[in-house]
């Protein structure tokens, strides 16, 4: 992972049996952890990439991360609204990729690794 200008913190929650990570900084992304196995990892990622952006840890092949929502979360947090324009959409995508990559590292470091030891 390359260095980031923003260090994200994440709120871990469960909703309808799914593990969610909510970034506590802009772009306030809600991300879902998708469990998989090393044997199914490539197939799982390929299937998910057909529907959107996917992030994963560099070495752990037991999960990946997908994007569910960002910004004001359908008006629930109007102060977090993100105006997307032709001038800034690439920057917003870069922010989202960075947030998702950090989420993968955060999840491995704070959830997966402590269970192993």
Rosetta blueprint (number, residue, H / E / L):
1 X L
2 X L
3 X L
4 X L
5 X L
6 X L
7 X L
8 X L
9 X L
10 X E
11 X E
12 X E
13 X E
14 X E
15 X E
16 X L
17 X L
18 X E
19 X E
20 X E
21 X E
22 X E
23 X E
24 X L
25 X L
26 X L
27 X L
28 X L
29 X L
30 X E
31 X E
32 X E
33 X E
34 X E
35 X E
36 X L
37 X L
38 X L
39 X L
40 X L
41 X H
42 X H
43 X H
44 X H
45 X H
46 X H
47 X H
48 X H
49 X H
50 X L
51 X L
52 X L
53 X L
54 X E
55 X E
56 X L
57 X L
58 X L
59 X L
60 X L
61 X L
62 X L
63 X E
64 X E
65 X E
66 X E
67 X E
68 X E
69 X E
70 X L
71 X L
72 X L
73 X L
74 X L
75 X L
76 X L
77 X L
78 X H
79 X H
80 X H
81 X L
82 X L
83 X L
84 X L
85 X L
86 X L
87 X L
88 X L
89 X H
90 X H
91 X H
92 X H
93 X H
94 X H
95 X H
96 X H
97 X H
98 X H
99 X H
100 X H
101 X H
102 X H
103 X H
104 X H
105 X H
106 X H
107 X H
108 X H
109 X H
110 X H
111 X H
112 X H
113 X H
114 X H
115 X H
116 X H
117 X L
